[in-house]
Amino acid sequence: MEQYGTVMQRVAAAAKLPLRFYLDVGKFENNFHPSPLIANRHLRDVLIAKGYAVKYQEFTGHHTAVNWRGTFPDALVFLLGNQSIAP
């Protein structure tokens, strides 16, 4: 859990860059420590608080290609789209 907190603190303290973030996570990814579901929710909140463009999705499933293949096109459109990102 210490690594998880360290990463969030570093993200929060770092200078904002002209980036956008796509995050998705399965609702059933809650049986690990730290929980990928809770970690992704927290990272989403930290990034939004810093003013980053964030697209976040939760899907009903686990961390497998079968589950994320449905959201992969959304990630590509969001990350590679032609919207400009203000610095």
HTML snippet that shows the backbone in 3Dmol.js (N, CA, C, O; Angstrom):
<script src="https://3Dmol.org/build/3Dmol-min.js"></script>
<div id="view" style="width:600px;height:400px;position:relative"></div>
<script>
const pdb = `
ATOM      1  N   MET A   1       0.822  -1.193   0.000  1.00  0.00           N
ATOM      2  CA  MET A   1       0.000   0.000   0.000  1.00  0.00           C
ATOM      3  C   MET A   1       0.860   1.248   0.000  1.00  0.00           C
ATOM      4  O   MET A   1       0.419   2.295  -0.474  1.00  0.00           O
ATOM      5  N   GLU A   2       2.072   1.165   0.517  1.00  0.00           N
ATOM      6  CA  GLU A   2       2.942   2.329   0.557  1.00  0.00           C
ATOM      7  C   GLU A   2       3.266   2.826  -0.847  1.00  0.00           C
ATOM      8  O   GLU A   2       3.304   4.034  -1.083  1.00  0.00           O
ATOM      9  N   GLN A   3       3.501   1.901  -1.785  1.00  0.00           N
ATOM     10  CA  GLN A   3       3.825   2.307  -3.155  1.00  0.00           C
ATOM     11  C   GLN A   3       2.645   3.065  -3.777  1.00  0.00           C
ATOM     12  O   GLN A   3       2.836   4.049  -4.491  1.00  0.00           O
ATOM     13  N   TYR A   4       1.456   2.604  -3.502  1.00  0.00           N
ATOM     14  CA  TYR A   4       0.248   3.233  -4.029  1.00  0.00           C
ATOM     15  C   TYR A   4       0.165   4.683  -3.552  1.00  0.00           C
ATOM     16  O   TYR A   4      -0.071   5.588  -4.352  1.00  0.00           O
ATOM     17  N   GLY A   5       0.357   4.902  -2.258  1.00  0.00           N
ATOM     18  CA  GLY A   5       0.312   6.257  -1.715  1.00  0.00           C
ATOM     19  C   GLY A   5       1.421   7.133  -2.258  1.00  0.00           C
ATOM     20  O   GLY A   5       1.207   8.318  -2.513  1.00  0.00           O
ATOM     21  N   THR A   6       2.612   6.561  -2.440  1.00  0.00           N
ATOM     22  CA  THR A   6       3.749   7.309  -2.986  1.00  0.00           C
ATOM     23  C   THR A   6       3.464   7.767  -4.404  1.00  0.00           C
ATOM     24  O   THR A   6       3.755   8.911  -4.756  1.00  0.00           O
ATOM     25  N   VAL A   7       2.908   6.900  -5.210  1.00  0.00           N
ATOM     26  CA  VAL A   7       2.589   7.266  -6.597  1.00  0.00           C
ATOM     27  C   VAL A   7       1.578   8.400  -6.625  1.00  0.00           C
ATOM     28  O   VAL A   7       1.755   9.357  -7.380  1.00  0.00           O
ATOM     29  N   MET A   8       0.533   8.319  -5.830  1.00  0.00           N
ATOM     30  CA  MET A   8      -0.482   9.370  -5.813  1.00  0.00           C
ATOM     31  C   MET A   8       0.093  10.692  -5.334  1.00  0.00           C
ATOM     32  O   MET A   8      -0.259  11.748  -5.859  1.00  0.00           O
ATOM     33  N   GLN A   9       0.973  10.645  -4.343  1.00  0.00           N
ATOM     34  CA  GLN A   9       1.599  11.876  -3.861  1.00  0.00           C
ATOM     35  C   GLN A   9       2.477  12.497  -4.937  1.00  0.00           C
ATOM     36  O   GLN A   9       2.489  13.718  -5.092  1.00  0.00           O
ATOM     37  N   ARG A  10       3.203  11.687  -5.675  1.00  0.00           N
ATOM     38  CA  ARG A  10       4.061  12.211  -6.741  1.00  0.00           C
ATOM     39  C   ARG A  10       3.243  12.825  -7.865  1.00  0.00           C
ATOM     40  O   ARG A  10       3.600  13.877  -8.395  1.00  0.00           O
ATOM     41  N   VAL A  11       2.155  12.176  -8.228  1.00  0.00           N
ATOM     42  CA  VAL A  11       1.280  12.721  -9.272  1.00  0.00           C
ATOM     43  C   VAL A  11       0.710  14.059  -8.811  1.00  0.00           C
ATOM     44  O   VAL A  11       0.683  15.024  -9.575  1.00  0.00           O
ATOM     45  N   ALA A  12       0.261  14.112  -7.577  1.00  0.00           N
ATOM     46  CA  ALA A  12      -0.333  15.342  -7.052  1.00  0.00           C
ATOM     47  C   ALA A  12       0.682  16.476  -6.972  1.00  0.00           C
ATOM     48  O   ALA A  12       0.330  17.634  -7.197  1.00  0.00           O
ATOM     49  N   ALA A  13       1.937  16.160  -6.655  1.00  0.00           N
ATOM     50  CA  ALA A  13       2.961  17.191  -6.473  1.00  0.00           C
ATOM     51  C   ALA A  13       3.638  17.614  -7.777  1.00  0.00           C
ATOM     52  O   ALA A  13       4.238  18.687  -7.831  1.00  0.00           O
ATOM     53  N   ALA A  14       3.558  16.812  -8.808  1.00  0.00           N
ATOM     54  CA  ALA A  14       4.264  17.090 -10.063  1.00  0.00           C
ATOM     55  C   ALA A  14       3.622  18.257 -10.816  1.00  0.00           C
ATOM     56  O   ALA A  14       2.435  18.541 -10.661  1.00  0.00           O
ATOM     57  N   ALA A  15       4.427  18.912 -11.623  1.00  0.00           N
ATOM     58  CA  ALA A  15       3.915  19.979 -12.485  1.00  0.00           C
ATOM     59  C   ALA A  15       2.960  19.372 -13.512  1.00  0.00           C
ATOM     60  O   ALA A  15       3.168  18.255 -13.985  1.00  0.00           O
ATOM     61  N   LYS A  16       1.925  20.116 -13.842  1.00  0.00           N
ATOM     62  CA  LYS A  16       0.952  19.648 -14.833  1.00  0.00           C
ATOM     63  C   LYS A  16       1.568  19.715 -16.220  1.00  0.00           C
ATOM     64  O   LYS A  16       2.189  20.711 -16.591  1.00  0.00           O
ATOM     65  N   LEU A  17       1.389  18.652 -16.976  1.00  0.00           N
ATOM     66  CA  LEU A  17       1.902  18.557 -18.342  1.00  0.00           C
ATOM     67  C   LEU A  17       0.747  18.543 -19.328  1.00  0.00           C
ATOM     68  O   LEU A  17      -0.386  18.269 -18.931  1.00  0.00           O
ATOM     69  N   PRO A  18       0.996  18.829 -20.595  1.00  0.00           N
ATOM     70  CA  PRO A  18      -0.079  18.805 -21.589  1.00  0.00           C
ATOM     71  C   PRO A  18      -0.398  17.365 -22.014  1.00  0.00           C
ATOM     72  O   PRO A  18      -0.047  16.932 -23.112  1.00  0.00           O
ATOM     73  N   LEU A  19      -1.060  16.650 -21.131  1.00  0.00           N
ATOM     74  CA  LEU A  19      -1.402  15.244 -21.350  1.00  0.00           C
ATOM     75  C   LEU A  19      -2.876  15.023 -21.100  1.00  0.00           C
ATOM     76  O   LEU A  19      -3.531  15.820 -20.427  1.00  0.00           O
ATOM     77  N   ARG A  20      -3.393  13.938 -21.643  1.00  0.00           N
ATOM     78  CA  ARG A  20      -4.731  13.469 -21.284  1.00  0.00           C
ATOM     79  C   ARG A  20      -4.588  12.011 -20.870  1.00  0.00           C
ATOM     80  O   ARG A  20      -3.652  11.325 -21.282  1.00  0.00           O
ATOM     81  N   PHE A  21      -5.514  11.554 -20.062  1.00  0.00           N
ATOM     82  CA  PHE A  21      -5.428  10.209 -19.499  1.00  0.00           C
ATOM     83  C   PHE A  21      -6.711   9.443 -19.755  1.00  0.00           C
ATOM     84  O   PHE A  21      -7.812   9.972 -19.604  1.00  0.00           O
ATOM     85  N   TYR A  22      -6.551   8.200 -20.142  1.00  0.00           N
ATOM     86  CA  TYR A  22      -7.665   7.268 -20.257  1.00  0.00           C
ATOM     87  C   TYR A  22      -7.441   6.170 -19.232  1.00  0.00           C
ATOM     88  O   TYR A  22      -6.377   5.551 -19.202  1.00  0.00           O
ATOM     89  N   LEU A  23      -8.426   5.930 -18.403  1.00  0.00           N
ATOM     90  CA  LEU A  23      -8.350   4.871 -17.399  1.00  0.00           C
ATOM     91  C   LEU A  23      -9.603   4.019 -17.510  1.00  0.00           C
ATOM     92  O   LEU A  23     -10.711   4.543 -17.625  1.00  0.00           O
ATOM     93  N   ASP A  24      -9.424   2.713 -17.474  1.00  0.00           N
ATOM     94  CA  ASP A  24     -10.581   1.850 -17.288  1.00  0.00           C
ATOM     95  C   ASP A  24     -10.193   0.700 -16.382  1.00  0.00           C
ATOM     96  O   ASP A  24      -9.033   0.295 -16.311  1.00  0.00           O
ATOM     97  N   VAL A  25     -11.188   0.191 -15.700  1.00  0.00           N
ATOM     98  CA  VAL A  25     -10.944  -0.841 -14.698  1.00  0.00           C
ATOM     99  C   VAL A  25     -12.209  -1.671 -14.540  1.00  0.00           C
ATOM    100  O   VAL A  25     -13.324  -1.166 -14.670  1.00  0.00           O
ATOM    101  N   GLY A  26     -12.014  -2.948 -14.259  1.00  0.00           N
ATOM    102  CA  GLY A  26     -13.145  -3.828 -14.025  1.00  0.00           C
ATOM    103  C   GLY A  26     -13.699  -3.674 -12.622  1.00  0.00           C
ATOM    104  O   GLY A  26     -12.947  -3.520 -11.660  1.00  0.00           O
ATOM    105  N   LYS A  27     -15.006  -3.715 -12.513  1.00  0.00           N
ATOM    106  CA  LYS A  27     -15.650  -3.596 -11.204  1.00  0.00           C
ATOM    107  C   LYS A  27     -15.327  -4.785 -10.305  1.00  0.00           C
ATOM    108  O   LYS A  27     -15.479  -4.700  -9.086  1.00  0.00           O
ATOM    109  N   PHE A  28     -14.884  -5.885 -10.894  1.00  0.00           N
ATOM    110  CA  PHE A  28     -14.546  -7.069 -10.101  1.00  0.00           C
ATOM    111  C   PHE A  28     -13.056  -7.146  -9.787  1.00  0.00           C
ATOM    112  O   PHE A  28     -12.587  -8.161  -9.273  1.00  0.00           O
ATOM    113  N   GLU A  29     -12.314  -6.097 -10.084  1.00  0.00           N
ATOM    114  CA  GLU A  29     -10.876  -6.062  -9.788  1.00  0.00           C
ATOM    115  C   GLU A  29     -10.659  -5.492  -8.385  1.00  0.00           C
ATOM    116  O   GLU A  29      -9.935  -4.516  -8.195  1.00  0.00           O
ATOM    117  N   ASN A  30     -11.295  -6.118  -7.432  1.00  0.00           N
ATOM    118  CA  ASN A  30     -11.237  -5.605  -6.078  1.00  0.00           C
ATOM    119  C   ASN A  30     -10.723  -6.652  -5.101  1.00  0.00           C
ATOM    120  O   ASN A  30     -10.849  -6.492  -3.887  1.00  0.00           O
ATOM    121  N   ASN A  31     -10.143  -7.721  -5.631  1.00  0.00           N
ATOM    122  CA  ASN A  31      -9.698  -8.795  -4.750  1.00  0.00           C
ATOM    123  C   ASN A  31      -8.171  -8.872  -4.649  1.00  0.00           C
ATOM    124  O   ASN A  31      -7.624  -9.919  -4.300  1.00  0.00           O
ATOM    125  N   PHE A  32      -7.493  -7.783  -4.951  1.00  0.00           N
ATOM    126  CA  PHE A  32      -6.046  -7.690  -4.804  1.00  0.00           C
ATOM    127  C   PHE A  32      -5.739  -6.611  -3.779  1.00  0.00           C
ATOM    128  O   PHE A  32      -6.616  -5.836  -3.399  1.00  0.00           O
ATOM    129  N   HIS A  33      -4.494  -6.565  -3.337  1.00  0.00           N
ATOM    130  CA  HIS A  33      -4.089  -5.487  -2.429  1.00  0.00           C
ATOM    131  C   HIS A  33      -2.849  -4.819  -2.980  1.00  0.00           C
ATOM    132  O   HIS A  33      -1.831  -5.497  -3.113  1.00  0.00           O
ATOM    133  N   PRO A  34      -2.860  -3.558  -3.305  1.00  0.00           N
ATOM    134  CA  PRO A  34      -4.031  -2.693  -3.217  1.00  0.00           C
ATOM    135  C   PRO A  34      -5.013  -2.986  -4.345  1.00  0.00           C
ATOM    136  O   PRO A  34      -4.641  -3.546  -5.377  1.00  0.00           O
ATOM    137  N   SER A  35      -6.236  -2.613  -4.144  1.00  0.00           N
ATOM    138  CA  SER A  35      -7.302  -2.866  -5.105  1.00  0.00           C
ATOM    139  C   SER A  35      -7.106  -2.019  -6.363  1.00  0.00           C
ATOM    140  O   SER A  35      -7.045  -0.793  -6.270  1.00  0.00           O
ATOM    141  N   PRO A  36      -7.007  -2.651  -7.539  1.00  0.00           N
ATOM    142  CA  PRO A  36      -6.923  -1.860  -8.776  1.00  0.00           C
ATOM    143  C   PRO A  36      -8.138  -0.954  -8.964  1.00  0.00           C
ATOM    144  O   PRO A  36      -8.011   0.151  -9.491  1.00  0.00           O
ATOM    145  N   LEU A  37      -9.296  -1.409  -8.541  1.00  0.00           N
ATOM    146  CA  LEU A  37     -10.502  -0.601  -8.675  1.00  0.00           C
ATOM    147  C   LEU A  37     -10.392   0.679  -7.850  1.00  0.00           C
ATOM    148  O   LEU A  37     -10.645   1.771  -8.360  1.00  0.00           O
ATOM    149  N   ILE A  38     -10.022   0.551  -6.600  1.00  0.00           N
ATOM    150  CA  ILE A  38      -9.903   1.727  -5.729  1.00  0.00           C
ATOM    151  C   ILE A  38      -8.734   2.606  -6.169  1.00  0.00           C
ATOM    152  O   ILE A  38      -8.839   3.832  -6.139  1.00  0.00           O
ATOM    153  N   ALA A  39      -7.627   1.995  -6.576  1.00  0.00           N
ATOM    154  CA  ALA A  39      -6.470   2.770  -7.029  1.00  0.00           C
ATOM    155  C   ALA A  39      -6.818   3.592  -8.269  1.00  0.00           C
ATOM    156  O   ALA A  39      -6.434   4.758  -8.361  1.00  0.00           O
ATOM    157  N   ASN A  40      -7.537   3.004  -9.218  1.00  0.00           N
ATOM    158  CA  ASN A  40      -7.918   3.739 -10.423  1.00  0.00           C
ATOM    159  C   ASN A  40      -8.889   4.868 -10.107  1.00  0.00           C
ATOM    160  O   ASN A  40      -8.789   5.954 -10.678  1.00  0.00           O
ATOM    161  N   ARG A  41      -9.816   4.620  -9.211  1.00  0.00           N
ATOM    162  CA  ARG A  41     -10.739   5.694  -8.811  1.00  0.00           C
ATOM    163  C   ARG A  41      -9.975   6.846  -8.164  1.00  0.00           C
ATOM    164  O   ARG A  41     -10.258   8.015  -8.429  1.00  0.00           O
ATOM    165  N   HIS A  42      -9.020   6.512  -7.327  1.00  0.00           N
ATOM    166  CA  HIS A  42      -8.237   7.545  -6.657  1.00  0.00           C
ATOM    167  C   HIS A  42      -7.379   8.314  -7.664  1.00  0.00           C
ATOM    168  O   HIS A  42      -7.324   9.543  -7.623  1.00  0.00           O
ATOM    169  N   LEU A  43      -6.711   7.595  -8.565  1.00  0.00           N
ATOM    170  CA  LEU A  43      -5.902   8.254  -9.581  1.00  0.00           C
ATOM    171  C   LEU A  43      -6.768   9.171 -10.441  1.00  0.00           C
ATOM    172  O   LEU A  43      -6.363  10.292 -10.751  1.00  0.00           O
ATOM    173  N   ARG A  44      -7.944   8.712 -10.823  1.00  0.00           N
ATOM    174  CA  ARG A  44      -8.870   9.556 -11.593  1.00  0.00           C
ATOM    175  C   ARG A  44      -9.141  10.858 -10.852  1.00  0.00           C
ATOM    176  O   ARG A  44      -9.078  11.937 -11.440  1.00  0.00           O
ATOM    177  N   ASP A  45      -9.443  10.755  -9.558  1.00  0.00           N
ATOM    178  CA  ASP A  45      -9.759  11.946  -8.774  1.00  0.00           C
ATOM    179  C   ASP A  45      -8.566  12.898  -8.657  1.00  0.00           C
ATOM    180  O   ASP A  45      -8.728  14.116  -8.732  1.00  0.00           O
ATOM    181  N   VAL A  46      -7.375  12.339  -8.473  1.00  0.00           N
ATOM    182  CA  VAL A  46      -6.163  13.163  -8.385  1.00  0.00           C
ATOM    183  C   VAL A  46      -5.917  13.881  -9.708  1.00  0.00           C
ATOM    184  O   VAL A  46      -5.619  15.075  -9.719  1.00  0.00           O
ATOM    185  N   LEU A  47      -6.039  13.166 -10.816  1.00  0.00           N
ATOM    186  CA  LEU A  47      -5.799  13.767 -12.137  1.00  0.00           C
ATOM    187  C   LEU A  47      -6.816  14.865 -12.446  1.00  0.00           C
ATOM    188  O   LEU A  47      -6.457  15.924 -12.961  1.00  0.00           O
ATOM    189  N   ILE A  48      -8.069  14.609 -12.134  1.00  0.00           N
ATOM    190  CA  ILE A  48      -9.105  15.618 -12.368  1.00  0.00           C
ATOM    191  C   ILE A  48      -8.860  16.851 -11.498  1.00  0.00           C
ATOM    192  O   ILE A  48      -9.026  17.982 -11.954  1.00  0.00           O
ATOM    193  N   ALA A  49      -8.466  16.627 -10.253  1.00  0.00           N
ATOM    194  CA  ALA A  49      -8.184  17.750  -9.354  1.00  0.00           C
ATOM    195  C   ALA A  49      -7.024  18.602  -9.872  1.00  0.00           C
ATOM    196  O   ALA A  49      -6.984  19.807  -9.624  1.00  0.00           O
ATOM    197  N   LYS A  50      -6.090  17.990 -10.583  1.00  0.00           N
ATOM    198  CA  LYS A  50      -4.967  18.738 -11.166  1.00  0.00           C
ATOM    199  C   LYS A  50      -5.354  19.425 -12.472  1.00  0.00           C
ATOM    200  O   LYS A  50      -4.571  20.205 -13.014  1.00  0.00           O
ATOM    201  N   GLY A  51      -6.542  19.146 -12.978  1.00  0.00           N
ATOM    202  CA  GLY A  51      -7.011  19.796 -14.187  1.00  0.00           C
ATOM    203  C   GLY A  51      -6.748  19.038 -15.466  1.00  0.00           C
ATOM    204  O   GLY A  51      -6.877  19.600 -16.553  1.00  0.00           O
ATOM    205  N   TYR A  52      -6.380  17.768 -15.362  1.00  0.00           N
ATOM    206  CA  TYR A  52      -6.129  16.965 -16.561  1.00  0.00           C
ATOM    207  C   TYR A  52      -7.440  16.541 -17.210  1.00  0.00           C
ATOM    208  O   TYR A  52      -8.462  16.391 -16.541  1.00  0.00           O
ATOM    209  N   ALA A  53      -7.392  16.351 -18.525  1.00  0.00           N
ATOM    210  CA  ALA A  53      -8.498  15.735 -19.249  1.00  0.00           C
ATOM    211  C   ALA A  53      -8.426  14.232 -18.972  1.00  0.00           C
ATOM    212  O   ALA A  53      -7.419  13.586 -19.257  1.00  0.00           O
ATOM    213  N   VAL A  54      -9.503  13.691 -18.416  1.00  0.00           N
ATOM    214  CA  VAL A  54      -9.528  12.287 -18.030  1.00  0.00           C
ATOM    215  C   VAL A  54     -10.806  11.651 -18.539  1.00  0.00           C
ATOM    216  O   VAL A  54     -11.898  12.182 -18.339  1.00  0.00           O
ATOM    217  N   LYS A  55     -10.665  10.520 -19.195  1.00  0.00           N
ATOM    218  CA  LYS A  55     -11.828   9.690 -19.523  1.00  0.00           C
ATOM    219  C   LYS A  55     -11.679   8.433 -18.684  1.00  0.00           C
ATOM    220  O   LYS A  55     -10.672   7.731 -18.775  1.00  0.00           O
ATOM    221  N   TYR A  56     -12.677   8.155 -17.873  1.00  0.00           N
ATOM    222  CA  TYR A  56     -12.634   7.039 -16.935  1.00  0.00           C
ATOM    223  C   TYR A  56     -13.849   6.162 -17.163  1.00  0.00           C
ATOM    224  O   TYR A  56     -14.972   6.657 -17.265  1.00  0.00           O
ATOM    225  N   GLN A  57     -13.624   4.864 -17.243  1.00  0.00           N
ATOM    226  CA  GLN A  57     -14.721   3.922 -17.405  1.00  0.00           C
ATOM    227  C   GLN A  57     -14.513   2.719 -16.499  1.00  0.00           C
ATOM    228  O   GLN A  57     -13.388   2.259 -16.303  1.00  0.00           O
ATOM    229  N   GLU A  58     -15.598   2.223 -15.956  1.00  0.00           N
ATOM    230  CA  GLU A  58     -15.597   0.959 -15.233  1.00  0.00           C
ATOM    231  C   GLU A  58     -16.460  -0.004 -16.030  1.00  0.00           C
ATOM    232  O   GLU A  58     -17.520   0.364 -16.537  1.00  0.00           O
ATOM    233  N   PHE A  59     -15.999  -1.229 -16.132  1.00  0.00           N
ATOM    234  CA  PHE A  59     -16.781  -2.241 -16.832  1.00  0.00           C
ATOM    235  C   PHE A  59     -17.049  -3.403 -15.891  1.00  0.00           C
ATOM    236  O   PHE A  59     -16.323  -3.611 -14.919  1.00  0.00           O
ATOM    237  N   THR A  60     -18.085  -4.147 -16.185  1.00  0.00           N
ATOM    238  CA  THR A  60     -18.431  -5.299 -15.372  1.00  0.00           C
ATOM    239  C   THR A  60     -17.551  -6.454 -15.806  1.00  0.00           C
ATOM    240  O   THR A  60     -17.841  -7.136 -16.789  1.00  0.00           O
ATOM    241  N   GLY A  61     -16.475  -6.670 -15.069  1.00  0.00           N
ATOM    242  CA  GLY A  61     -15.554  -7.743 -15.421  1.00  0.00           C
ATOM    243  C   GLY A  61     -14.268  -7.651 -14.649  1.00  0.00           C
ATOM    244  O   GLY A  61     -14.141  -6.900 -13.681  1.00  0.00           O
ATOM    245  N   HIS A  62     -13.304  -8.446 -15.110  1.00  0.00           N
ATOM    246  CA  HIS A  62     -11.968  -8.520 -14.517  1.00  0.00           C
ATOM    247  C   HIS A  62     -10.951  -7.947 -15.493  1.00  0.00           C
ATOM    248  O   HIS A  62     -11.322  -7.373 -16.516  1.00  0.00           O
ATOM    249  N   HIS A  63      -9.678  -8.100 -15.179  1.00  0.00           N
ATOM    250  CA  HIS A  63      -8.579  -7.595 -16.001  1.00  0.00           C
ATOM    251  C   HIS A  63      -8.187  -8.648 -17.044  1.00  0.00           C
ATOM    252  O   HIS A  63      -7.184  -9.347 -16.897  1.00  0.00           O
ATOM    253  N   THR A  64      -8.997  -8.743 -18.091  1.00  0.00           N
ATOM    254  CA  THR A  64      -8.708  -9.679 -19.168  1.00  0.00           C
ATOM    255  C   THR A  64      -8.969  -8.998 -20.506  1.00  0.00           C
ATOM    256  O   THR A  64      -9.718  -8.023 -20.580  1.00  0.00           O
ATOM    257  N   ALA A  65      -8.355  -9.510 -21.548  1.00  0.00           N
ATOM    258  CA  ALA A  65      -8.545  -8.946 -22.886  1.00  0.00           C
ATOM    259  C   ALA A  65     -10.005  -9.011 -23.314  1.00  0.00           C
ATOM    260  O   ALA A  65     -10.477  -8.136 -24.040  1.00  0.00           O
ATOM    261  N   VAL A  66     -10.715 -10.025 -22.879  1.00  0.00           N
ATOM    262  CA  VAL A  66     -12.129 -10.151 -23.237  1.00  0.00           C
ATOM    263  C   VAL A  66     -12.911  -8.956 -22.715  1.00  0.00           C
ATOM    264  O   VAL A  66     -13.832  -8.482 -23.380  1.00  0.00           O
ATOM    265  N   ASN A  67     -12.560  -8.468 -21.545  1.00  0.00           N
ATOM    266  CA  ASN A  67     -13.309  -7.362 -20.951  1.00  0.00           C
ATOM    267  C   ASN A  67     -12.877  -5.999 -21.458  1.00  0.00           C
ATOM    268  O   ASN A  67     -13.730  -5.138 -21.673  1.00  0.00           O
ATOM    269  N   TRP A  68     -11.594  -5.770 -21.658  1.00  0.00           N
ATOM    270  CA  TRP A  68     -11.188  -4.422 -22.064  1.00  0.00           C
ATOM    271  C   TRP A  68     -11.260  -4.195 -23.559  1.00  0.00           C
ATOM    272  O   TRP A  68     -11.127  -3.056 -24.006  1.00  0.00           O
ATOM    273  N   ARG A  69     -11.466  -5.237 -24.348  1.00  0.00           N
ATOM    274  CA  ARG A  69     -11.520  -5.018 -25.803  1.00  0.00           C
ATOM    275  C   ARG A  69     -12.708  -4.144 -26.207  1.00  0.00           C
ATOM    276  O   ARG A  69     -12.672  -3.488 -27.248  1.00  0.00           O
ATOM    277  N   GLY A  70     -13.744  -4.135 -25.394  1.00  0.00           N
ATOM    278  CA  GLY A  70     -14.888  -3.279 -25.688  1.00  0.00           C
ATOM    279  C   GLY A  70     -14.617  -1.815 -25.425  1.00  0.00           C
ATOM    280  O   GLY A  70     -15.264  -0.956 -26.025  1.00  0.00           O
ATOM    281  N   THR A  71     -13.672  -1.502 -24.540  1.00  0.00           N
ATOM    282  CA  THR A  71     -13.381  -0.109 -24.226  1.00  0.00           C
ATOM    283  C   THR A  71     -12.149   0.417 -24.958  1.00  0.00           C
ATOM    284  O   THR A  71     -11.887   1.620 -24.954  1.00  0.00           O
ATOM    285  N   PHE A  72     -11.405  -0.469 -25.575  1.00  0.00           N
ATOM    286  CA  PHE A  72     -10.181  -0.056 -26.270  1.00  0.00           C
ATOM    287  C   PHE A  72     -10.432   0.997 -27.351  1.00  0.00           C
ATOM    288  O   PHE A  72      -9.667   1.957 -27.436  1.00  0.00           O
ATOM    289  N   PRO A  73     -11.469   0.859 -28.177  1.00  0.00           N
ATOM    290  CA  PRO A  73     -11.738   1.925 -29.159  1.00  0.00           C
ATOM    291  C   PRO A  73     -11.999   3.281 -28.511  1.00  0.00           C
ATOM    292  O   PRO A  73     -11.574   4.308 -29.039  1.00  0.00           O
ATOM    293  N   ASP A  74     -12.694   3.295 -27.370  1.00  0.00           N
ATOM    294  CA  ASP A  74     -12.928   4.557 -26.655  1.00  0.00           C
ATOM    295  C   ASP A  74     -11.608   5.196 -26.243  1.00  0.00           C
ATOM    296  O   ASP A  74     -11.440   6.413 -26.331  1.00  0.00           O
ATOM    297  N   ALA A  75     -10.677   4.364 -25.794  1.00  0.00           N
ATOM    298  CA  ALA A  75      -9.365   4.879 -25.380  1.00  0.00           C
ATOM    299  C   ALA A  75      -8.638   5.506 -26.557  1.00  0.00           C
ATOM    300  O   ALA A  75      -8.086   6.600 -26.438  1.00  0.00           O
ATOM    301  N   LEU A  76      -8.633   4.822 -27.688  1.00  0.00           N
ATOM    302  CA  LEU A  76      -7.942   5.353 -28.863  1.00  0.00           C
ATOM    303  C   LEU A  76      -8.542   6.669 -29.330  1.00  0.00           C
ATOM    304  O   LEU A  76      -7.814   7.613 -29.634  1.00  0.00           O
ATOM    305  N   VAL A  77      -9.854   6.734 -29.387  1.00  0.00           N
ATOM    306  CA  VAL A  77     -10.519   7.967 -29.825  1.00  0.00           C
ATOM    307  C   VAL A  77     -10.176   9.106 -28.875  1.00  0.00           C
ATOM    308  O   VAL A  77      -9.870  10.213 -29.318  1.00  0.00           O
ATOM    309  N   PHE A  78     -10.223   8.845 -27.580  1.00  0.00           N
ATOM    310  CA  PHE A  78      -9.943   9.894 -26.602  1.00  0.00           C
ATOM    311  C   PHE A  78      -8.478  10.320 -26.631  1.00  0.00           C
ATOM    312  O   PHE A  78      -8.186  11.516 -26.618  1.00  0.00           O
ATOM    313  N   LEU A  79      -7.560   9.365 -26.670  1.00  0.00           N
ATOM    314  CA  LEU A  79      -6.136   9.686 -26.591  1.00  0.00           C
ATOM    315  C   LEU A  79      -5.557  10.213 -27.897  1.00  0.00           C
ATOM    316  O   LEU A  79      -4.656  11.052 -27.884  1.00  0.00           O
ATOM    317  N   LEU A  80      -6.063   9.732 -29.012  1.00  0.00           N
ATOM    318  CA  LEU A  80      -5.508  10.122 -30.309  1.00  0.00           C
ATOM    319  C   LEU A  80      -6.384  11.115 -31.054  1.00  0.00           C
ATOM    320  O   LEU A  80      -6.070  11.513 -32.176  1.00  0.00           O
ATOM    321  N   GLY A  81      -7.481  11.510 -30.428  1.00  0.00           N
ATOM    322  CA  GLY A  81      -8.378  12.467 -31.058  1.00  0.00           C
ATOM    323  C   GLY A  81      -7.699  13.788 -31.316  1.00  0.00           C
ATOM    324  O   GLY A  81      -6.589  14.021 -30.837  1.00  0.00           O
ATOM    325  N   ASN A  82      -8.343  14.647 -32.058  1.00  0.00           N
ATOM    326  CA  ASN A  82      -7.708  15.897 -32.457  1.00  0.00           C
ATOM    327  C   ASN A  82      -8.022  17.073 -31.523  1.00  0.00           C
ATOM    328  O   ASN A  82      -7.766  18.224 -31.876  1.00  0.00           O
ATOM    329  N   GLN A  83      -8.570  16.796 -30.346  1.00  0.00           N
ATOM    330  CA  GLN A  83      -8.794  17.891 -29.408  1.00  0.00           C
ATOM    331  C   GLN A  83      -7.444  18.355 -28.885  1.00  0.00           C
ATOM    332  O   GLN A  83      -6.587  17.540 -28.542  1.00  0.00           O
ATOM    333  N   SER A  84      -7.261  19.664 -28.827  1.00  0.00           N
ATOM    334  CA  SER A  84      -6.010  20.184 -28.303  1.00  0.00           C
ATOM    335  C   SER A  84      -6.046  20.124 -26.776  1.00  0.00           C
ATOM    336  O   SER A  84      -7.108  20.122 -26.154  1.00  0.00           O
ATOM    337  N   ILE A  85      -4.859  20.076 -26.207  1.00  0.00           N
ATOM    338  CA  ILE A  85      -4.716  20.039 -24.750  1.00  0.00           C
ATOM    339  C   ILE A  85      -4.002  21.301 -24.321  1.00  0.00           C
ATOM    340  O   ILE A  85      -2.881  21.571 -24.753  1.00  0.00           O
ATOM    341  N   ALA A  86      -4.647  22.066 -23.478  1.00  0.00           N
ATOM    342  CA  ALA A  86      -4.005  23.302 -22.993  1.00  0.00           C
ATOM    343  C   ALA A  86      -2.901  22.952 -22.006  1.00  0.00           C
ATOM    344  O   ALA A  86      -3.088  22.073 -21.164  1.00  0.00           O
ATOM    345  N   PRO A  87      -1.750  23.622 -22.090  1.00  0.00           N
ATOM    346  CA  PRO A  87      -0.656  23.343 -21.148  1.00  0.00           C
ATOM    347  C   PRO A  87      -0.983  23.768 -19.730  1.00  0.00           C
ATOM    348  O   PRO A  87      -0.161  23.598 -18.829  1.00  0.00           O
TER     349      PRO A  87
END
`;
const viewer = $3Dmol.createViewer("view");
viewer.addModel(pdb, "pdb");
viewer.setStyle({}, {cartoon: {color: "spectrum"}});
viewer.zoomTo();
viewer.render();
</script>
